[in-house]
Amino acid sequence: MAKRRQSRTSGDRRQPFYILRLESARRAFASDAQVADALGVDRAQVKRWRAGETEPGPANAERIVGLDATVELLTGYLEPSSIPKWLMGFNAHLGDRRPIDLLRQGSLSEVIAAIEALKSGSYA
């Protein structure tokens, strides 16, 4: 049986890493529905993951980590309400592709490069 990767939280309770990453990414979104849309999954799936009822498969776990990393990098640079707009918008640094589509494909490094270009003020 595979072990669940867990992280410490308050008290002695342990939570799987993906729940912590979902909660972290969630701060930039108004609802679980927006998180689900960003991840390309059903809203009920996000609720099940957050409740610990099911675990994401490898591809969805990668998307969760990528979304959280992206939110973390953009936090403090963009207003939280602007982060979903940036993710869903077409981006010149990404060849007029949307960052969210690249995250869903597992191309976090390209999204990070676009964030770095945004922060440095470079033009595409």
DSSP file (Angstrom, degrees, kcal/mol; ACC not computed):
  #  RESIDUE AA STRUCTURE BP1 BP2  ACC     N-H-->O    O-->H-N    N-H-->O    O-->H-N    TCO  KAPPA ALPHA  PHI   PSI    X-CA   Y-CA   Z-CA
    1    1 A M              0   0    0      0, 0.0     2,-0.2     0, 0.0     0, 0.0   0.000 360.0 360.0 360.0 134.0    0.0    0.0    0.0
    2    2 A A        -     0   0    0      1,-0.1     2,-0.3     0, 0.0     0, 0.0  -0.462 360.0-123.2 -74.5 142.0    1.4    3.4   -1.0
    3    3 A K        -     0   0    0     -2,-0.2     2,-0.4     1,-0.0    -1,-0.1  -0.594  19.8-124.2 -82.4 145.0    2.0    5.9    1.8
    4    4 A R        -     0   0    0     -2,-0.3     2,-0.5    12,-0.0    -1,-0.0  -0.732  22.8-123.3 -84.8 135.4    0.4    9.3    1.7
    5    5 A R        -     0   0    0     -2,-0.4    12,-1.7     2,-0.0     2,-0.3  -0.686  39.9-173.1 -76.9 128.7    2.8   12.2    1.9
    6    6 A Q  E     -A   16   0A   0     -2,-0.5     2,-0.3    10,-0.3     8,-0.0  -0.882  17.2-158.2-126.9 156.4    1.7   14.3    4.9
    7    7 A S  E     -A   15   0A   0      8,-2.7     8,-2.0    -2,-0.3     2,-0.2  -0.936  29.4-102.6-128.9 153.6    2.7   17.6    6.4
    8    8 A R  E     +A   14   0A   0     -2,-0.3     2,-0.2     6,-0.2     6,-0.2  -0.483  39.8 173.7 -74.5 143.7    2.3   18.9    9.9
    9    9 A T        -     0   0    0      4,-1.3    -1,-0.0     2,-0.2    11,-0.0  -0.651  49.3 -41.3-129.6-168.3   -0.5   21.3   10.7
   10   10 A S  S >  S-     0   0    0     -2,-0.2     3,-0.8     2,-0.1    -1,-0.2  -0.260 113.2  -3.9 -60.0 144.5   -1.7   22.8   13.9
   11   11 A G  T 3  S-     0   0    0      1,-0.2    -2,-0.2    -3,-0.1     0, 0.0  -0.363 118.4 -49.1  70.5-152.9   -1.8   20.4   16.8
   12   12 A D  T 3  S+     0   0    0     -4,-0.1    -1,-0.2    -2,-0.1     2,-0.1   0.428 100.6 117.8 -96.8  -0.9   -1.0   16.8   16.2
   13   13 A R    <   -     0   0    0     -3,-0.8    -4,-1.3    -5,-0.0     2,-0.4  -0.434  50.7-153.7 -70.9 139.7   -3.2   16.5   13.2
   14   14 A R  E     -A    8   0A   0     -6,-0.2    -6,-0.2    -2,-0.1    -2,-0.1  -0.920   7.6-165.9-115.6 141.6   -1.6   15.6    9.9
   15   15 A Q  E     -A    7   0A   0     -8,-2.0    -8,-2.7    -2,-0.4     5,-0.0  -0.957  29.9-102.9-124.5 144.6   -2.9   16.5    6.4
   16   16 A P  E >>  -A    6   0A   0      0, 0.0     4,-1.5     0, 0.0     3,-0.9  -0.309  36.1-114.2 -60.2 149.5   -1.9   15.2    3.0
   17   17 A F  H 3> S+     0   0    0    -12,-1.7     4,-2.5     1,-0.3     5,-0.2   0.839 112.9  60.0 -55.8 -37.3    0.3   17.7    1.1
   18   18 A Y  H 3> S+     0   0    0    -13,-0.3     4,-2.4     1,-0.2    -1,-0.3   0.837 101.8  52.9 -67.4 -31.0   -2.3   18.2   -1.6
   19   19 A I  H <> S+     0   0    0     -3,-0.9     4,-2.6     2,-0.2    -1,-0.2   0.925 110.8  47.5 -66.8 -43.2   -4.9   19.5    0.9
   20   20 A L  H  X S+     0   0    0     -4,-1.5     4,-2.1     1,-0.2    -2,-0.2   0.906 113.1  47.9 -63.1 -41.3   -2.3   22.1    2.2
   21   21 A R  H  X S+     0   0    0     -4,-2.5     4,-2.6     2,-0.2    -1,-0.2   0.878 111.3  50.9 -68.3 -37.5   -1.5   23.1   -1.3
   22   22 A L  H  X S+     0   0    0     -4,-2.4     4,-2.4     2,-0.2    -2,-0.2   0.932 111.2  47.9 -62.6 -45.6   -5.2   23.4   -2.3
   23   23 A E  H  X S+     0   0    0     -4,-2.6     4,-0.6     1,-0.2    -2,-0.2   0.891 112.6  49.6 -62.8 -39.1   -5.8   25.6    0.8
   24   24 A S  H >< S+     0   0    0     -4,-2.1     3,-0.9     1,-0.2    -2,-0.2   0.934 114.4  43.2 -65.7 -46.7   -2.8   27.7   -0.1
   25   25 A A  H >< S+     0   0    0     -4,-2.6     3,-1.8     1,-0.2     4,-0.2   0.833 102.0  70.8 -67.1 -32.0   -3.8   28.2   -3.7
   26   26 A R  H >< S+     0   0    0     -4,-2.4     3,-2.0     1,-0.3    -1,-0.2   0.730  78.2  78.0 -59.6 -24.9   -7.5   28.8   -2.7
   27   27 A R  T << S+     0   0    0     -3,-0.9    -1,-0.3    -4,-0.6    -2,-0.1   0.729  93.0  51.4 -61.8 -20.5   -6.6   32.2   -1.2
   28   28 A A  T <  S+     0   0    0     -3,-1.8     2,-0.3    -4,-0.2    -1,-0.3   0.484 103.0  72.0 -92.5  -3.4   -6.5   33.7   -4.7
   29   29 A F  S <  S-     0   0    0     -3,-2.0    52,-0.1    -4,-0.2     3,-0.1  -0.862  71.0-140.9-118.9 148.7   -9.9   32.4   -5.7
   30   30 A A  S    S+     0   0    0     -2,-0.3     2,-0.3     1,-0.1    -1,-0.1   0.685  82.6   3.5 -78.0 -18.9  -13.4   33.4   -4.6
   31   31 A S  S  > S-     0   0    0      1,-0.1     4,-1.6    -5,-0.0     3,-0.2  -0.980  71.5-103.8-159.1 165.3  -14.7   29.8   -4.5
   32   32 A D  H  > S+     0   0    0     -2,-0.3     4,-3.0     1,-0.2     5,-0.2   0.825 118.5  63.6 -62.8 -31.0  -14.0   26.2   -4.9
   33   33 A A  H  > S+     0   0    0      1,-0.2     4,-2.4     2,-0.2    -1,-0.2   0.896 102.3  48.0 -61.7 -39.7  -15.7   26.4   -8.3
   34   34 A Q  H  > S+     0   0    0      2,-0.2     4,-2.4    -3,-0.2    -1,-0.2   0.890 111.8  49.6 -67.7 -38.5  -13.0   28.8   -9.5
   35   35 A V  H  X S+     0   0    0     -4,-1.6     4,-2.2     2,-0.2    -2,-0.2   0.933 111.2  49.8 -63.2 -45.2  -10.3   26.5   -8.2
   36   36 A A  H  X>S+     0   0    0     -4,-3.0     5,-2.5     1,-0.2     4,-1.3   0.912 110.7  49.7 -59.9 -43.3  -12.0   23.6   -9.9
   37   37 A D  H  <5S+     0   0    0     -4,-2.4     3,-0.3     1,-0.2    -1,-0.2   0.915 110.0  50.7 -61.9 -43.2  -12.1   25.6  -13.2
   38   38 A A  H  <5S+     0   0    0     -4,-2.4    -1,-0.2     1,-0.2    -2,-0.2   0.873 115.4  42.5 -62.3 -37.0   -8.4   26.5  -12.8
   39   39 A L  H  <5S-     0   0    0     -4,-2.2    -1,-0.2    -5,-0.1    -2,-0.2   0.619 110.5-121.7 -85.0 -13.3   -7.5   22.8  -12.3
   40   40 A G  T  <5S+     0   0    0     -4,-1.3     2,-0.3    -3,-0.3    -3,-0.2   0.836  72.8 114.7  75.5  33.0   -9.9   21.6  -15.1
   41   41 A V  S   <S-     0   0    0     -5,-2.5    -1,-0.3    -6,-0.2    -2,-0.1  -0.812  73.7 -82.5-127.9 169.6  -11.9   19.4  -12.7
   42   42 A D    >>  -     0   0    0     -2,-0.3     4,-1.3     1,-0.1     3,-0.8  -0.433  35.8-123.0 -70.4 145.0  -15.4   19.2  -11.4
   43   43 A R  H 3> S+     0   0    0      1,-0.3     4,-1.8     2,-0.2     3,-0.2   0.873 112.4  58.0 -56.8 -39.5  -16.2   21.4   -8.4
   44   44 A A  H 3> S+     0   0    0      1,-0.2     4,-2.2     2,-0.2    -1,-0.3   0.832 100.1  58.8 -62.1 -31.4  -17.3   18.3   -6.4
   45   45 A Q  H <> S+     0   0    0     -3,-0.8     4,-2.5     2,-0.2    -1,-0.2   0.922 104.2  49.4 -64.5 -43.6  -13.9   16.8   -6.9
   46   46 A V  H  X S+     0   0    0     -4,-1.3     4,-2.8     1,-0.2     5,-0.2   0.913 110.3  51.3 -61.5 -42.5  -12.2   19.8   -5.2
   47   47 A K  H  X S+     0   0    0     -4,-1.8     4,-1.9     1,-0.2    -1,-0.2   0.900 110.0  49.6 -61.9 -40.6  -14.6   19.5   -2.3
   48   48 A R  H  X>S+     0   0    0     -4,-2.2     5,-2.3     2,-0.2     6,-0.9   0.904 112.1  48.0 -65.9 -40.9  -13.8   15.8   -2.0
   49   49 A W  H ><5S+     0   0    0     -4,-2.5     3,-1.2     1,-0.2    -2,-0.2   0.944 112.0  48.8 -63.4 -46.9  -10.0   16.5   -2.0
   50   50 A R  H 3<5S+     0   0    0     -4,-2.8    -1,-0.2     1,-0.3    -2,-0.2   0.839 111.6  50.0 -63.5 -32.1  -10.3   19.2    0.6
   51   51 A A  H 3<5S-     0   0    0     -4,-1.9    -1,-0.3    -5,-0.2    -2,-0.2   0.560 113.1-120.4 -81.1  -8.0  -12.4   17.0    2.8
   52   52 A G  T <<5S+     0   0    0     -3,-1.2    -3,-0.2    -4,-0.6    -2,-0.1   0.673  77.2 126.1  76.8  17.1   -9.8   14.2    2.5
   53   53 A E  S   <S+     0   0    0     -5,-2.3     2,-0.3    -6,-0.2    -4,-0.2   0.835  77.7   8.6 -76.7 -33.7  -12.4   11.8    0.9
   54   54 A T  S    S-     0   0    0     -6,-0.9    -2,-0.2    -9,-0.2    -1,-0.1  -0.918  72.4-127.4-139.4 165.4  -10.3   11.1   -2.1
   55   55 A E        -     0   0    0     -2,-0.3     2,-0.1    -3,-0.1    -6,-0.1  -0.897  28.0-112.1-113.9 145.8   -6.8   11.8   -3.3
   56   56 A P        -     0   0    0      0, 0.0   -38,-0.1     0, 0.0   -11,-0.0  -0.465  32.8-117.4 -71.5 148.4   -5.8   13.4   -6.6
   57   57 A G     >  -     0   0    0     -2,-0.1     4,-2.7     1,-0.1     5,-0.2  -0.196  41.6 -86.5 -71.7 176.6   -4.1   11.2   -9.1
   58   58 A P  H  > S+     0   0    0      0, 0.0     4,-2.1     0, 0.0     5,-0.2   0.878 127.3  49.6 -56.8 -42.5   -0.5   12.1  -10.2
   59   59 A A  H  > S+     0   0    0      1,-0.2     4,-1.8     2,-0.2     5,-0.1   0.925 114.8  43.5 -65.8 -43.3   -1.6   14.5  -13.0
   60   60 A N  H  > S+     0   0    0      2,-0.2     4,-2.5     1,-0.2    -1,-0.2   0.863 110.8  55.1 -70.7 -34.5   -4.0   16.4  -10.7
   61   61 A A  H  X S+     0   0    0     -4,-2.7     4,-2.3     2,-0.2    -1,-0.2   0.909 108.3  49.8 -62.0 -40.6   -1.5   16.5   -7.9
   62   62 A E  H  X S+     0   0    0     -4,-2.1     4,-2.5    -5,-0.2    -2,-0.2   0.895 110.2  50.3 -64.0 -40.3    1.0   18.1  -10.3
   63   63 A R  H  X S+     0   0    0     -4,-1.8     4,-2.8     2,-0.2     5,-0.2   0.905 109.3  51.2 -64.0 -41.1   -1.7   20.7  -11.3
   64   64 A I  H  X S+     0   0    0     -4,-2.5     4,-2.6     2,-0.2    -2,-0.2   0.936 112.0  46.2 -61.3 -46.8   -2.4   21.5   -7.7
   65   65 A V  H  X S+     0   0    0     -4,-2.3     4,-2.6     1,-0.2    -2,-0.2   0.915 113.8  49.1 -62.6 -43.2    1.3   22.0   -6.9
   66   66 A G  H  X S+     0   0    0     -4,-2.5     4,-2.2     2,-0.2    -2,-0.2   0.903 111.7  48.3 -63.7 -41.9    1.7   24.1  -10.1
   67   67 A L  H  X S+     0   0    0     -4,-2.8     4,-2.6     2,-0.2     5,-0.2   0.929 113.1  47.5 -64.5 -44.9   -1.3   26.3   -9.3
   68   68 A D  H  X S+     0   0    0     -4,-2.6     4,-2.6    -5,-0.2    -2,-0.2   0.919 111.9  49.9 -62.9 -43.4   -0.2   26.8   -5.7
   69   69 A A  H  X S+     0   0    0     -4,-2.6     4,-2.3     2,-0.2    -1,-0.2   0.902 112.1  48.7 -61.9 -40.4    3.4   27.7   -6.8
   70   70 A T  H  X S+     0   0    0     -4,-2.2     4,-2.0     2,-0.2    -2,-0.2   0.930 111.5  48.2 -65.4 -46.2    2.0   30.2   -9.4
   71   71 A V  H  X S+     0   0    0     -4,-2.6     4,-2.0     1,-0.2    -2,-0.2   0.918 111.5  51.8 -59.7 -43.2   -0.3   31.8   -6.8
   72   72 A E  H  < S+     0   0    0     -4,-2.6    -1,-0.2     1,-0.2    -2,-0.2   0.917 110.4  47.6 -60.3 -44.5    2.6   32.1   -4.4
   73   73 A L  H  < S+     0   0    0     -4,-2.3    -1,-0.2     1,-0.2    -2,-0.2   0.833 116.2  43.9 -67.3 -32.1    4.8   33.7   -7.0
   74   74 A L  H >X S+     0   0    0     -4,-2.0     4,-2.8    -5,-0.2     3,-1.8   0.714  88.7 103.5 -86.0 -21.3    2.1   36.2   -7.9
   75   75 A T  B 3< S+b   78   0B   0     -4,-2.0     4,-0.1     1,-0.3   -47,-0.0  -0.421  89.3  19.3 -65.1 131.6    1.0   37.0   -4.4
   76   76 A G  T 34 S+     0   0    0      2,-0.9    -1,-0.3    -2,-0.2     3,-0.1   0.118 122.7  62.0  93.2 -21.1    2.4   40.4   -3.3
   77   77 A Y  T <4 S+     0   0    0     -3,-1.8     2,-0.3     1,-0.3    -2,-0.2   0.810 111.0  29.1 -99.0 -45.1    2.9   41.4   -6.9
   78   78 A L  B  < S-b   75   0B   0     -4,-2.8    -2,-0.9     1,-0.0    -1,-0.3  -0.812  94.6 -99.9-109.0 154.6   -0.7   41.3   -8.1
   79   79 A E    >>  -     0   0    0     -2,-0.3     3,-1.9     1,-0.1     4,-0.9  -0.479  38.4-115.0 -64.5 143.8   -3.8   41.8   -6.1
   80   80 A P  G >4 S+     0   0    0      0, 0.0     3,-0.8     0, 0.0    -1,-0.1   0.863 117.0  55.5 -51.8 -38.5   -5.3   38.5   -5.1
   81   81 A S  G 34 S+     0   0    0      1,-0.2     4,-0.5     2,-0.2   -51,-0.1   0.703 104.7  55.0 -69.4 -17.4   -8.4   39.2   -7.2
   82   82 A S  G <> S+     0   0    0     -3,-1.9     4,-2.4     1,-0.1    -1,-0.2   0.649  88.3  78.4 -87.5 -16.9   -6.2   39.8  -10.3
   83   83 A I  H <X S+     0   0    0     -4,-0.9     4,-2.5    -3,-0.8     5,-0.2   0.937  93.5  46.7 -62.7 -48.7   -4.4   36.4  -10.0
   84   84 A P  H  > S+     0   0    0      0, 0.0     4,-2.1     0, 0.0    -1,-0.2   0.893 112.5  52.2 -60.1 -36.2   -7.3   34.3  -11.6
   85   85 A K  H  > S+     0   0    0     -4,-0.5     4,-1.3     2,-0.2    -2,-0.2   0.910 109.6  48.7 -64.1 -41.7   -7.6   37.0  -14.4
   86   86 A W  H  < S+     0   0    0     -4,-2.4     3,-0.3     1,-0.2    -1,-0.2   0.917 111.5  50.2 -63.6 -42.6   -3.9   36.7  -15.1
   87   87 A L  H  < S+     0   0    0     -4,-2.5    13,-2.4     1,-0.2    14,-0.3   0.875 115.9  41.2 -62.4 -38.3   -4.1   32.9  -15.2
   88   88 A M  H  < S+     0   0    0     -4,-2.1    -1,-0.2    -5,-0.2    -2,-0.2   0.589  99.6  92.1 -88.8 -11.8   -7.1   32.9  -17.6
   89   89 A G  S  < S-     0   0    0     -4,-1.3     2,-0.2    -3,-0.3    11,-0.2  -0.482  85.0-102.5 -86.2 154.9   -5.8   35.7  -19.8
   90   90 A F        -     0   0    0      8,-0.2     2,-0.5    -2,-0.2     8,-0.2  -0.532  38.7-150.5 -72.8 141.5   -3.7   35.3  -23.0
   91   91 A N  B > > -C   97   0C   0      6,-2.0     5,-1.8    -2,-0.2     3,-1.4  -0.960  17.7-154.2-126.6 122.0   -0.1   36.1  -22.3
   92   92 A A  G > 5S+     0   0    0     -2,-0.5     3,-1.5     1,-0.3    -1,-0.1   0.832  98.3  60.1 -62.1 -33.0    2.4   37.5  -24.8
   93   93 A H  G 3 5S+     0   0    0      1,-0.3    -1,-0.3     2,-0.1    22,-0.0   0.661 106.5  49.0 -69.2 -14.0    5.3   36.0  -22.9
   94   94 A L  G < 5S-     0   0    0     -3,-1.4     3,-0.3     3,-0.2    -1,-0.3   0.031 128.8 -94.0-111.8  24.8    3.7   32.6  -23.5
   95   95 A G  T < 5S-     0   0    0     -3,-1.5    -3,-0.2     1,-0.2    -2,-0.1   0.884  82.4 -55.7  65.8  38.0    3.2   33.0  -27.2
   96   96 A D  S   <S+     0   0    0     -5,-1.8     2,-0.3     1,-0.2    -1,-0.2   0.793 106.9 133.5  60.0  31.7   -0.4   34.3  -26.6
   97   97 A R  B     -C   91   0C   0     -6,-0.9    -6,-2.0    -3,-0.3    -1,-0.2  -0.712  61.8-106.7-101.4 161.8   -1.3   31.2  -24.7
   98   98 A R    >>  -     0   0    0     -2,-0.3     4,-1.5    -8,-0.2     3,-0.6  -0.735  16.8-136.3 -89.4 134.6   -3.1   31.2  -21.3
   99   99 A P  H 3> S+     0   0    0      0, 0.0     4,-2.4     0, 0.0     5,-0.2   0.874 104.4  58.4 -55.0 -38.3   -1.0   30.4  -18.2
  100  100 A I  H 3> S+     0   0    0    -13,-2.4     4,-2.2     1,-0.2     5,-0.1   0.873 102.6  52.8 -63.0 -36.3   -3.8   28.1  -16.9
  101  101 A D  H <> S+     0   0    0     -3,-0.6     4,-1.2   -14,-0.3    -1,-0.2   0.895 109.9  48.4 -65.8 -38.7   -3.6   26.0  -20.0
  102  102 A L  H  <>S+     0   0    0     -4,-1.5     5,-3.1     2,-0.2     4,-0.4   0.893 109.7  52.1 -68.2 -39.0    0.1   25.5  -19.6
  103  103 A L  H ><5S+     0   0    0     -4,-2.4     3,-1.4     1,-0.2    -2,-0.2   0.918 107.4  52.4 -62.0 -41.7   -0.3   24.6  -15.9
  104  104 A R  H 3<5S+     0   0    0     -4,-2.2    -1,-0.2     1,-0.3    -2,-0.2   0.799 109.6  50.3 -63.3 -27.9   -3.0   22.0  -16.8
  105  105 A Q  T 3<5S-     0   0    0     -4,-1.2    -1,-0.3    -3,-0.2    -2,-0.2   0.470 121.5-108.3 -88.3  -3.0   -0.4   20.5  -19.3
  106  106 A G  T < 5S+     0   0    0     -3,-1.4     2,-0.7    -4,-0.4     3,-0.3   0.689  76.8 134.5  86.1  18.7    2.3   20.4  -16.6
  107  107 A S    >>< +     0   0    0     -5,-3.1     4,-1.4     1,-0.2     3,-0.6  -0.377  12.1 145.8 -99.3  54.9    4.4   23.2  -18.0
  108  108 A L  H 3>  +     0   0    0     -2,-0.7     4,-2.8     1,-0.2     5,-0.2   0.857  65.7  62.3 -58.6 -37.9    5.0   25.1  -14.8
  109  109 A S  H 3> S+     0   0    0     -3,-0.3     4,-2.0     1,-0.2    -1,-0.2   0.868 102.7  49.8 -61.2 -36.5    8.5   26.2  -15.9
  110  110 A E  H <> S+     0   0    0     -3,-0.6     4,-1.8     2,-0.2    -1,-0.2   0.896 111.3  49.1 -67.3 -39.2    7.0   28.2  -18.8
  111  111 A V  H  X S+     0   0    0     -4,-1.4     4,-2.2     2,-0.2    -2,-0.2   0.911 109.9  51.3 -66.2 -42.1    4.5   29.9  -16.4
  112  112 A I  H  X S+     0   0    0     -4,-2.8     4,-2.6     1,-0.2    -1,-0.2   0.908 108.0  52.6 -61.2 -41.4    7.3   30.7  -14.0
  113  113 A A  H  X S+     0   0    0     -4,-2.0     4,-2.2     1,-0.2    -1,-0.2   0.888 109.0  50.1 -61.5 -38.7    9.3   32.3  -16.8
  114  114 A A  H  X S+     0   0    0     -4,-1.8     4,-2.4     2,-0.2    -1,-0.2   0.880 110.0  50.3 -67.4 -37.7    6.3   34.4  -17.7
  115  115 A I  H  X S+     0   0    0     -4,-2.2     4,-2.7     2,-0.2    -2,-0.2   0.922 110.3  49.6 -65.2 -43.5    5.9   35.5  -14.1
  116  116 A E  H  X S+     0   0    0     -4,-2.6     4,-1.9     1,-0.2    -2,-0.2   0.895 111.3  49.3 -62.2 -39.8    9.6   36.5  -13.9
  117  117 A A  H  X>S+     0   0    0     -4,-2.2     5,-1.7     2,-0.2     4,-0.9   0.905 111.0  50.3 -65.2 -41.1    9.3   38.4  -17.2
  118  118 A L  H ><5S+     0   0    0     -4,-2.4     3,-0.7     1,-0.2    -2,-0.2   0.932 112.0  46.9 -60.2 -47.0    6.2   40.2  -15.8
  119  119 A K  H 3<5S+     0   0    0     -4,-2.7    -1,-0.2     1,-0.2    -2,-0.2   0.824 111.1  51.3 -67.4 -31.7    8.0   41.1  -12.6
  120  120 A S  H 3<5S-     0   0    0     -4,-1.9    -1,-0.2    -5,-0.2    -2,-0.2   0.612 110.0-122.6 -81.9 -10.8   11.1   42.4  -14.4
  121  121 A G  T <<5 +     0   0    0     -4,-0.9    -3,-0.2    -3,-0.7    -2,-0.1   0.636  56.2 154.6  81.7  13.6    9.0   44.6  -16.7
  122  122 A S      < -     0   0    0     -5,-1.7     2,-0.4    -6,-0.2    -1,-0.2  -0.417  37.0-132.8 -76.3 153.8   10.2   43.0  -19.9
  123  123 A Y              0   0    0     -2,-0.1    -1,-0.1     1,-0.1    -5,-0.0  -0.824 360.0 360.0-106.8 144.6    8.0   43.1  -23.0
  124  124 A A              0   0    0     -2,-0.4    -1,-0.1     0, 0.0    -2,-0.0   0.449 360.0 360.0 -87.2 360.0    7.3   40.2  -25.2
